[in-house]
Amino acid sequence: MTTFSSAPARPVSIAALGECMLELQGQAFGQLRQTFGGDTLNTAVYLSRCGGTQLRVHYATALGDDALSAGLLERWAAEGVQTGLVQRLPGRLPGLYLIELDEGGERRFHYWRGQAAARSYFDAAATALEEQADALDALYLSGISLAILPPAGRERVLALMARMRARGAVVAFDNNFRPRLWESPADARYWYGRAFAAASVALITADDHQALHSLPHLASAVSAAQALPVDEVAIKRGALPTIVGGDGAWQEVATEAVARVVDTTAAGDSFAAGYLSQRLAGVAPAAAAAFGNRLAARVIQHPGALIPREAMQDLMSRG
């Protein structure tokens, strides 16, 4: 299993790498609500809320020099997310997406992100993330973090993952898989395979793993995830119990029943935050997964990626 400090004596520092976009919620040509979101940014915000003063959360991405980008930075800072790893690129803009929901709370996304600034984060000879990596205790990224980058940027990310893991840092890779972001399934499998090999913790959504590898059944995806060359794995299966463990030792952790699902956006992102916030505080994997499931259950009862702070006050660290 991955080595986590049982009782950190100082605040733990983690960086999340990826993309945050402007988010529109509602029906096309109807009333729209503007906010922001992105898988790893959602996780960063929930990490900050759950970690309190014992967790310093940084977000690494690229934005433009426009008012919208400035507004994003202000809102992240208000959530306690550190923005020193963000690069501002003159003349560029953040991406945009629209979420439409069906009656069951399932979402459909429409994206405008092809020229988003985040795709150019590794165009610089050296990024703030690479320069400050030795001061970080953990790194979190996802399949989307890789997908939006050109191959040269992905190589830099993989080198950073290997470098951090080699010195004992926690390197968590979330398998968020969006087929439309990849040239082909084979291309995605190639980069995912390398990312899993460089990670110490894998956070797996089983149906994404099933889609990535074109597996016939969810059970096949679970078996494949359990065989990954990663020290610690957490496998999410919707309402079914979460499976956590590694090296042949596995535990099932019950999810929390929800009377009415309003919006499943950020269910996996919030689970990742809940799980990692607890593991970085020295909590055992099963208990960390239980907390992640509890947070995800709370999130899906509210619209949007980031729910109001008051809706999860009882889950936020007082430390």
Contacts in CASP RR format, 6 or more apart in sequence:
PFRMAT RR
TARGET T0000
AUTHOR 0000-0000-0000
METHOD contacts of the structure
MODEL  1
MTTFSSAPARPVSIAALGECMLELQGQAFGQLRQTFGGDTLNTAVYLSRC
GGTQLRVHYATALGDDALSAGLLERWAAEGVQTGLVQRLPGRLPGLYLIE
LDEGGERRFHYWRGQAAARSYFDAAATALEEQADALDALYLSGISLAILP
PAGRERVLALMARMRARGAVVAFDNNFRPRLWESPADARYWYGRAFAAAS
VALITADDHQALHSLPHLASAVSAAQALPVDEVAIKRGALPTIVGGDGAW
QEVATEAVARVVDTTAAGDSFAAGYLSQRLAGVAPAAAAAFGNRLAARVI
QHPGALIPREAMQDLMSRG
1 231 0 8 1.000
1 232 0 8 1.000
1 245 0 8 1.000
1 246 0 8 1.000
1 247 0 8 1.000
1 285 0 8 1.000
2 170 0 8 1.000
2 200 0 8 1.000
2 201 0 8 1.000
2 231 0 8 1.000
2 232 0 8 1.000
2 279 0 8 1.000
3 168 0 8 1.000
4 170 0 8 1.000
4 279 0 8 1.000
4 280 0 8 1.000
4 282 0 8 1.000
5 12 0 8 1.000
5 280 0 8 1.000
5 282 0 8 1.000
6 282 0 8 1.000
7 282 0 8 1.000
8 54 0 8 1.000
8 280 0 8 1.000
8 281 0 8 1.000
8 282 0 8 1.000
11 53 0 8 1.000
11 54 0 8 1.000
11 55 0 8 1.000
11 56 0 8 1.000
12 54 0 8 1.000
12 55 0 8 1.000
12 56 0 8 1.000
12 137 0 8 1.000
12 138 0 8 1.000
12 280 0 8 1.000
12 281 0 8 1.000
13 55 0 8 1.000
13 56 0 8 1.000
13 58 0 8 1.000
13 135 0 8 1.000
13 136 0 8 1.000
13 137 0 8 1.000
13 138 0 8 1.000
14 47 0 8 1.000
14 55 0 8 1.000
14 56 0 8 1.000
14 57 0 8 1.000
14 58 0 8 1.000
14 136 0 8 1.000
14 137 0 8 1.000
14 138 0 8 1.000
14 139 0 8 1.000
14 140 0 8 1.000
14 170 0 8 1.000
14 276 0 8 1.000
14 280 0 8 1.000
15 57 0 8 1.000
15 58 0 8 1.000
15 59 0 8 1.000
15 60 0 8 1.000
15 85 0 8 1.000
15 129 0 8 1.000
15 133 0 8 1.000
15 136 0 8 1.000
15 138 0 8 1.000
15 139 0 8 1.000
15 140 0 8 1.000
16 40 0 8 1.000
16 41 0 8 1.000
16 43 0 8 1.000
16 44 0 8 1.000
16 47 0 8 1.000
16 57 0 8 1.000
16 58 0 8 1.000
16 59 0 8 1.000
16 60 0 8 1.000
16 139 0 8 1.000
16 140 0 8 1.000
16 141 0 8 1.000
17 40 0 8 1.000
17 60 0 8 1.000
17 61 0 8 1.000
17 121 0 8 1.000
17 129 0 8 1.000
17 139 0 8 1.000
17 140 0 8 1.000
17 141 0 8 1.000
17 145 0 8 1.000
17 157 0 8 1.000
18 38 0 8 1.000
18 39 0 8 1.000
18 40 0 8 1.000
18 41 0 8 1.000
18 59 0 8 1.000
18 60 0 8 1.000
18 61 0 8 1.000
18 118 0 8 1.000
18 121 0 8 1.000
18 141 0 8 1.000
18 142 0 8 1.000
18 144 0 8 1.000
18 145 0 8 1.000
18 148 0 8 1.000
19 38 0 8 1.000
19 40 0 8 1.000
19 41 0 8 1.000
19 61 0 8 1.000
19 95 0 8 1.000
19 113 0 8 1.000
19 116 0 8 1.000
19 118 0 8 1.000
19 119 0 8 1.000
19 144 0 8 1.000
19 145 0 8 1.000
19 148 0 8 1.000
20 36 0 8 1.000
20 37 0 8 1.000
20 38 0 8 1.000
20 40 0 8 1.000
20 41 0 8 1.000
20 59 0 8 1.000
20 61 0 8 1.000
20 72 0 8 1.000
20 76 0 8 1.000
20 94 0 8 1.000
20 118 0 8 1.000
21 36 0 8 1.000
21 37 0 8 1.000
21 38 0 8 1.000
21 94 0 8 1.000
21 95 0 8 1.000
21 96 0 8 1.000
21 97 0 8 1.000
21 111 0 8 1.000
21 113 0 8 1.000
21 116 0 8 1.000
22 34 0 8 1.000
22 35 0 8 1.000
22 36 0 8 1.000
22 68 0 8 1.000
22 72 0 8 1.000
22 94 0 8 1.000
22 95 0 8 1.000
22 96 0 8 1.000
22 97 0 8 1.000
23 34 0 8 1.000
23 35 0 8 1.000
23 36 0 8 1.000
23 37 0 8 1.000
23 38 0 8 1.000
23 96 0 8 1.000
23 97 0 8 1.000
23 98 0 8 1.000
23 99 0 8 1.000
23 304 0 8 1.000
23 305 0 8 1.000
24 32 0 8 1.000
24 33 0 8 1.000
24 34 0 8 1.000
24 96 0 8 1.000
24 97 0 8 1.000
24 98 0 8 1.000
24 99 0 8 1.000
25 32 0 8 1.000
25 33 0 8 1.000
25 35 0 8 1.000
25 98 0 8 1.000
25 99 0 8 1.000
25 101 0 8 1.000
25 303 0 8 1.000
25 304 0 8 1.000
26 32 0 8 1.000
26 33 0 8 1.000
26 98 0 8 1.000
26 99 0 8 1.000
26 100 0 8 1.000
26 101 0 8 1.000
27 100 0 8 1.000
28 98 0 8 1.000
28 100 0 8 1.000
32 98 0 8 1.000
35 304 0 8 1.000
35 305 0 8 1.000
35 306 0 8 1.000
36 72 0 8 1.000
36 75 0 8 1.000
36 305 0 8 1.000
36 306 0 8 1.000
37 266 0 8 1.000
37 305 0 8 1.000
37 306 0 8 1.000
38 144 0 8 1.000
38 269 0 8 1.000
38 305 0 8 1.000
39 142 0 8 1.000
39 144 0 8 1.000
39 145 0 8 1.000
39 174 0 8 1.000
39 176 0 8 1.000
39 266 0 8 1.000
39 269 0 8 1.000
40 59 0 8 1.000
40 140 0 8 1.000
40 141 0 8 1.000
40 142 0 8 1.000
40 144 0 8 1.000
40 145 0 8 1.000
40 174 0 8 1.000
40 269 0 8 1.000
41 59 0 8 1.000
41 61 0 8 1.000
41 76 0 8 1.000
41 81 0 8 1.000
42 266 0 8 1.000
42 269 0 8 1.000
42 270 0 8 1.000
42 273 0 8 1.000
42 305 0 8 1.000
42 306 0 8 1.000
43 140 0 8 1.000
43 174 0 8 1.000
43 269 0 8 1.000
43 270 0 8 1.000
43 272 0 8 1.000
43 273 0 8 1.000
43 276 0 8 1.000
44 57 0 8 1.000
44 58 0 8 1.000
44 59 0 8 1.000
44 76 0 8 1.000
44 81 0 8 1.000
44 140 0 8 1.000
44 273 0 8 1.000
45 76 0 8 1.000
45 79 0 8 1.000
45 81 0 8 1.000
45 273 0 8 1.000
45 306 0 8 1.000
46 266 0 8 1.000
46 269 0 8 1.000
46 270 0 8 1.000
46 273 0 8 1.000
46 274 0 8 1.000
46 277 0 8 1.000
46 295 0 8 1.000
46 299 0 8 1.000
46 306 0 8 1.000
47 55 0 8 1.000
47 57 0 8 1.000
47 140 0 8 1.000
47 273 0 8 1.000
47 274 0 8 1.000
47 276 0 8 1.000
47 277 0 8 1.000
48 55 0 8 1.000
48 57 0 8 1.000
48 79 0 8 1.000
48 80 0 8 1.000
48 81 0 8 1.000
49 79 0 8 1.000
49 273 0 8 1.000
49 309 0 8 1.000
49 312 0 8 1.000
49 315 0 8 1.000
49 316 0 8 1.000
49 317 0 8 1.000
50 273 0 8 1.000
50 274 0 8 1.000
50 277 0 8 1.000
50 278 0 8 1.000
50 291 0 8 1.000
50 295 0 8 1.000
50 315 0 8 1.000
50 316 0 8 1.000
50 317 0 8 1.000
51 57 0 8 1.000
51 277 0 8 1.000
51 281 0 8 1.000
51 316 0 8 1.000
51 317 0 8 1.000
51 319 0 8 1.000
52 316 0 8 1.000
52 317 0 8 1.000
52 318 0 8 1.000
52 319 0 8 1.000
53 317 0 8 1.000
53 319 0 8 1.000
54 281 0 8 1.000
54 317 0 8 1.000
54 319 0 8 1.000
55 277 0 8 1.000
55 280 0 8 1.000
55 281 0 8 1.000
55 317 0 8 1.000
56 82 0 8 1.000
57 80 0 8 1.000
57 81 0 8 1.000
57 82 0 8 1.000
58 81 0 8 1.000
58 82 0 8 1.000
58 83 0 8 1.000
58 84 0 8 1.000
58 85 0 8 1.000
58 136 0 8 1.000
59 76 0 8 1.000
59 81 0 8 1.000
59 82 0 8 1.000
59 83 0 8 1.000
59 85 0 8 1.000
59 86 0 8 1.000
60 85 0 8 1.000
60 86 0 8 1.000
60 121 0 8 1.000
60 127 0 8 1.000
60 128 0 8 1.000
60 129 0 8 1.000
61 85 0 8 1.000
61 86 0 8 1.000
61 87 0 8 1.000
61 117 0 8 1.000
61 118 0 8 1.000
61 121 0 8 1.000
62 86 0 8 1.000
62 87 0 8 1.000
62 88 0 8 1.000
62 89 0 8 1.000
62 92 0 8 1.000
62 117 0 8 1.000
62 118 0 8 1.000
62 119 0 8 1.000
62 120 0 8 1.000
62 121 0 8 1.000
63 69 0 8 1.000
63 72 0 8 1.000
63 73 0 8 1.000
63 86 0 8 1.000
63 87 0 8 1.000
63 88 0 8 1.000
63 89 0 8 1.000
63 92 0 8 1.000
63 94 0 8 1.000
63 117 0 8 1.000
63 118 0 8 1.000
64 88 0 8 1.000
64 89 0 8 1.000
64 90 0 8 1.000
64 91 0 8 1.000
64 92 0 8 1.000
64 93 0 8 1.000
64 94 0 8 1.000
64 117 0 8 1.000
65 88 0 8 1.000
65 89 0 8 1.000
65 90 0 8 1.000
65 91 0 8 1.000
65 92 0 8 1.000
66 91 0 8 1.000
66 93 0 8 1.000
68 93 0 8 1.000
68 94 0 8 1.000
69 88 0 8 1.000
69 93 0 8 1.000
69 94 0 8 1.000
69 117 0 8 1.000
72 94 0 8 1.000
73 83 0 8 1.000
73 86 0 8 1.000
76 83 0 8 1.000
77 83 0 8 1.000
84 128 0 8 1.000
85 127 0 8 1.000
85 128 0 8 1.000
85 129 0 8 1.000
85 132 0 8 1.000
86 128 0 8 1.000
87 117 0 8 1.000
87 121 0 8 1.000
87 124 0 8 1.000
87 127 0 8 1.000
87 128 0 8 1.000
89 117 0 8 1.000
89 120 0 8 1.000
92 115 0 8 1.000
92 116 0 8 1.000
92 117 0 8 1.000
92 120 0 8 1.000
93 115 0 8 1.000
93 116 0 8 1.000
93 117 0 8 1.000
94 116 0 8 1.000
94 117 0 8 1.000
94 118 0 8 1.000
95 111 0 8 1.000
95 112 0 8 1.000
95 113 0 8 1.000
95 114 0 8 1.000
95 116 0 8 1.000
95 117 0 8 1.000
95 118 0 8 1.000
96 111 0 8 1.000
96 112 0 8 1.000
96 113 0 8 1.000
97 109 0 8 1.000
97 110 0 8 1.000
97 111 0 8 1.000
97 112 0 8 1.000
97 113 0 8 1.000
98 109 0 8 1.000
98 110 0 8 1.000
99 107 0 8 1.000
99 108 0 8 1.000
99 109 0 8 1.000
99 263 0 8 1.000
99 265 0 8 1.000
99 304 0 8 1.000
100 107 0 8 1.000
100 108 0 8 1.000
100 110 0 8 1.000
101 107 0 8 1.000
101 108 0 8 1.000
101 263 0 8 1.000
101 303 0 8 1.000
102 108 0 8 1.000
104 261 0 8 1.000
105 261 0 8 1.000
105 262 0 8 1.000
105 263 0 8 1.000
105 264 0 8 1.000
106 264 0 8 1.000
107 263 0 8 1.000
107 264 0 8 1.000
107 265 0 8 1.000
111 180 0 8 1.000
113 119 0 8 1.000
113 148 0 8 1.000
116 148 0 8 1.000
118 148 0 8 1.000
119 148 0 8 1.000
119 149 0 8 1.000
119 150 0 8 1.000
121 127 0 8 1.000
121 149 0 8 1.000
121 153 0 8 1.000
122 149 0 8 1.000
122 150 0 8 1.000
122 152 0 8 1.000
122 153 0 8 1.000
122 156 0 8 1.000
122 157 0 8 1.000
127 156 0 8 1.000
129 160 0 8 1.000
130 156 0 8 1.000
130 160 0 8 1.000
133 139 0 8 1.000
133 160 0 8 1.000
133 163 0 8 1.000
133 164 0 8 1.000
134 167 0 8 1.000
136 164 0 8 1.000
136 169 0 8 1.000
137 169 0 8 1.000
137 170 0 8 1.000
137 280 0 8 1.000
138 169 0 8 1.000
138 170 0 8 1.000
138 171 0 8 1.000
138 172 0 8 1.000
138 276 0 8 1.000
138 280 0 8 1.000
139 160 0 8 1.000
139 161 0 8 1.000
139 164 0 8 1.000
139 169 0 8 1.000
139 170 0 8 1.000
139 171 0 8 1.000
139 172 0 8 1.000
140 172 0 8 1.000
140 174 0 8 1.000
140 272 0 8 1.000
140 276 0 8 1.000
141 157 0 8 1.000
141 161 0 8 1.000
141 172 0 8 1.000
141 173 0 8 1.000
141 174 0 8 1.000
141 195 0 8 1.000
142 173 0 8 1.000
142 174 0 8 1.000
142 175 0 8 1.000
142 176 0 8 1.000
143 173 0 8 1.000
143 174 0 8 1.000
143 175 0 8 1.000
143 176 0 8 1.000
143 177 0 8 1.000
143 191 0 8 1.000
143 192 0 8 1.000
143 195 0 8 1.000
144 176 0 8 1.000
144 178 0 8 1.000
144 181 0 8 1.000
145 157 0 8 1.000
146 154 0 8 1.000
146 157 0 8 1.000
146 191 0 8 1.000
146 192 0 8 1.000
146 195 0 8 1.000
147 178 0 8 1.000
147 181 0 8 1.000
147 182 0 8 1.000
147 188 0 8 1.000
147 191 0 8 1.000
148 181 0 8 1.000
149 157 0 8 1.000
154 191 0 8 1.000
157 195 0 8 1.000
158 194 0 8 1.000
158 195 0 8 1.000
158 198 0 8 1.000
161 171 0 8 1.000
161 173 0 8 1.000
161 195 0 8 1.000
161 198 0 8 1.000
161 199 0 8 1.000
162 198 0 8 1.000
164 171 0 8 1.000
165 171 0 8 1.000
165 198 0 8 1.000
165 199 0 8 1.000
165 200 0 8 1.000
168 200 0 8 1.000
170 200 0 8 1.000
170 201 0 8 1.000
170 276 0 8 1.000
170 279 0 8 1.000
170 280 0 8 1.000
171 198 0 8 1.000
171 199 0 8 1.000
171 200 0 8 1.000
171 201 0 8 1.000
172 199 0 8 1.000
172 200 0 8 1.000
172 201 0 8 1.000
172 202 0 8 1.000
172 203 0 8 1.000
172 272 0 8 1.000
172 276 0 8 1.000
173 195 0 8 1.000
173 196 0 8 1.000
173 198 0 8 1.000
173 199 0 8 1.000
173 201 0 8 1.000
173 202 0 8 1.000
173 203 0 8 1.000
173 230 0 8 1.000
174 202 0 8 1.000
174 203 0 8 1.000
174 205 0 8 1.000
174 268 0 8 1.000
174 269 0 8 1.000
174 272 0 8 1.000
175 192 0 8 1.000
175 202 0 8 1.000
175 203 0 8 1.000
175 204 0 8 1.000
175 205 0 8 1.000
175 208 0 8 1.000
175 209 0 8 1.000
175 212 0 8 1.000
176 205 0 8 1.000
176 208 0 8 1.000
177 188 0 8 1.000
177 192 0 8 1.000
177 205 0 8 1.000
177 208 0 8 1.000
177 209 0 8 1.000
177 211 0 8 1.000
177 212 0 8 1.000
179 185 0 8 1.000
179 188 0 8 1.000
179 211 0 8 1.000
182 188 0 8 1.000
185 212 0 8 1.000
185 214 0 8 1.000
188 212 0 8 1.000
189 212 0 8 1.000
189 213 0 8 1.000
192 212 0 8 1.000
196 202 0 8 1.000
196 228 0 8 1.000
196 229 0 8 1.000
196 230 0 8 1.000
197 229 0 8 1.000
199 230 0 8 1.000
200 230 0 8 1.000
200 231 0 8 1.000
200 232 0 8 1.000
201 230 0 8 1.000
201 231 0 8 1.000
201 232 0 8 1.000
201 233 0 8 1.000
201 234 0 8 1.000
201 276 0 8 1.000
201 279 0 8 1.000
202 225 0 8 1.000
202 228 0 8 1.000
202 230 0 8 1.000
202 232 0 8 1.000
202 233 0 8 1.000
202 234 0 8 1.000
203 234 0 8 1.000
203 236 0 8 1.000
203 268 0 8 1.000
203 271 0 8 1.000
203 272 0 8 1.000
203 275 0 8 1.000
204 225 0 8 1.000
204 228 0 8 1.000
204 233 0 8 1.000
204 234 0 8 1.000
204 235 0 8 1.000
204 236 0 8 1.000
205 236 0 8 1.000
205 268 0 8 1.000
206 218 0 8 1.000
206 221 0 8 1.000
206 222 0 8 1.000
206 225 0 8 1.000
206 235 0 8 1.000
206 236 0 8 1.000
206 237 0 8 1.000
206 238 0 8 1.000
207 218 0 8 1.000
207 221 0 8 1.000
207 237 0 8 1.000
207 238 0 8 1.000
209 215 0 8 1.000
209 221 0 8 1.000
209 224 0 8 1.000
209 225 0 8 1.000
210 217 0 8 1.000
210 218 0 8 1.000
210 220 0 8 1.000
210 221 0 8 1.000
213 221 0 8 1.000
213 224 0 8 1.000
215 221 0 8 1.000
215 224 0 8 1.000
218 237 0 8 1.000
222 235 0 8 1.000
222 237 0 8 1.000
222 243 0 8 1.000
225 233 0 8 1.000
225 235 0 8 1.000
226 233 0 8 1.000
226 235 0 8 1.000
226 243 0 8 1.000
226 246 0 8 1.000
226 248 0 8 1.000
226 250 0 8 1.000
230 246 0 8 1.000
231 246 0 8 1.000
231 247 0 8 1.000
232 244 0 8 1.000
232 245 0 8 1.000
232 246 0 8 1.000
232 285 0 8 1.000
233 243 0 8 1.000
233 244 0 8 1.000
233 245 0 8 1.000
233 246 0 8 1.000
234 242 0 8 1.000
234 243 0 8 1.000
234 244 0 8 1.000
234 245 0 8 1.000
234 271 0 8 1.000
234 275 0 8 1.000
234 285 0 8 1.000
234 289 0 8 1.000
235 242 0 8 1.000
235 243 0 8 1.000
235 244 0 8 1.000
236 242 0 8 1.000
236 268 0 8 1.000
236 271 0 8 1.000
237 243 0 8 1.000
238 255 0 8 1.000
239 255 0 8 1.000
239 257 0 8 1.000
240 255 0 8 1.000
241 252 0 8 1.000
241 253 0 8 1.000
241 254 0 8 1.000
241 255 0 8 1.000
242 252 0 8 1.000
242 253 0 8 1.000
242 254 0 8 1.000
242 255 0 8 1.000
242 271 0 8 1.000
242 289 0 8 1.000
242 293 0 8 1.000
243 250 0 8 1.000
243 251 0 8 1.000
243 252 0 8 1.000
243 253 0 8 1.000
244 250 0 8 1.000
244 251 0 8 1.000
244 253 0 8 1.000
244 285 0 8 1.000
244 286 0 8 1.000
244 288 0 8 1.000
244 289 0 8 1.000
245 251 0 8 1.000
245 285 0 8 1.000
251 285 0 8 1.000
251 286 0 8 1.000
253 286 0 8 1.000
253 289 0 8 1.000
253 290 0 8 1.000
253 293 0 8 1.000
254 290 0 8 1.000
254 293 0 8 1.000
255 293 0 8 1.000
255 296 0 8 1.000
255 297 0 8 1.000
256 293 0 8 1.000
256 294 0 8 1.000
256 296 0 8 1.000
256 297 0 8 1.000
257 297 0 8 1.000
258 297 0 8 1.000
258 300 0 8 1.000
258 301 0 8 1.000
260 301 0 8 1.000
261 300 0 8 1.000
261 301 0 8 1.000
262 300 0 8 1.000
262 301 0 8 1.000
262 302 0 8 1.000
262 303 0 8 1.000
263 300 0 8 1.000
263 302 0 8 1.000
263 303 0 8 1.000
263 304 0 8 1.000
264 300 0 8 1.000
265 303 0 8 1.000
265 304 0 8 1.000
265 305 0 8 1.000
266 299 0 8 1.000
266 304 0 8 1.000
266 305 0 8 1.000
266 306 0 8 1.000
267 296 0 8 1.000
267 299 0 8 1.000
267 300 0 8 1.000
268 296 0 8 1.000
269 305 0 8 1.000
270 292 0 8 1.000
270 295 0 8 1.000
270 296 0 8 1.000
270 298 0 8 1.000
270 299 0 8 1.000
271 292 0 8 1.000
271 293 0 8 1.000
271 295 0 8 1.000
271 296 0 8 1.000
273 292 0 8 1.000
273 295 0 8 1.000
274 288 0 8 1.000
274 291 0 8 1.000
274 292 0 8 1.000
274 295 0 8 1.000
275 288 0 8 1.000
275 289 0 8 1.000
275 291 0 8 1.000
275 292 0 8 1.000
276 288 0 8 1.000
277 291 0 8 1.000
277 317 0 8 1.000
278 287 0 8 1.000
278 288 0 8 1.000
278 291 0 8 1.000
278 292 0 8 1.000
279 285 0 8 1.000
279 288 0 8 1.000
283 291 0 8 1.000
291 315 0 8 1.000
294 315 0 8 1.000
295 312 0 8 1.000
295 315 0 8 1.000
298 307 0 8 1.000
298 311 0 8 1.000
298 312 0 8 1.000
298 315 0 8 1.000
299 307 0 8 1.000
299 312 0 8 1.000
302 308 0 8 1.000
302 311 0 8 1.000
309 316 0 8 1.000
END
